[in-house]
Amino acid sequence: MQVLDKPAKQATEIRQAGLVEAALTLAAQRSPASITTTDLATAVGITQGGIFRHFASKEAIWLAVMDWVTATLMARLNDAAHQNRLAPMQALRGVFVAHVDFVMAYPGVPRVIFQELQSPDDTALKAGVRRLMQQYRQLLIGLLTQAQADGALPRQLDLPAAAVLFIGSIQGLVMQSLISGHVAGMAQLAPGVFAIFQRGIQADSLS
């Protein structure tokens, strides 16, 4: 087996990162399914054959995209939650805003995820999306559980359902922004959407 020396390994990692970035940039402009390896090669300034010195296949590129999305998004969400760790409802709001900010910065991400979820096949990329959602739900359930323990939420609240509603609220914002083509508009709508979500899950305790 050939072992890459350190400079060669670093060069490969840099090129892989560039291809991941190019894939997300192109996905923000058009359907990910229509993006070819030629498009990616052109975007980073290499030959089509050069791509396969860094990735074994086109699928491997999208898997790397999903790995980057999972690592980057979850790091931002966990950081937002940690900043407000003593106030779980504030932490939930921070996570909501951090997710919206992430989508506005990388609008190609939801296109990749939504397209893959529409596929009838159980692909490796779809499994990656499921892993992301599992980590996301675990974070939300932890915050909701803490809020419930602190008395900020009613004891009878269905926490898994509340987590679904949280994610669904963001997905609704994302879908509307993709349809309208105005991703930046999410920032204006997000505070009101979260406020409605918060009132809904706190309703029983406030009545």
Salt bridges, closest charged atoms under 4 A:
ASP39 OD2 - ARG30 NH2 2.58
ASP122 OD1 - ARG130 NH1 3.00
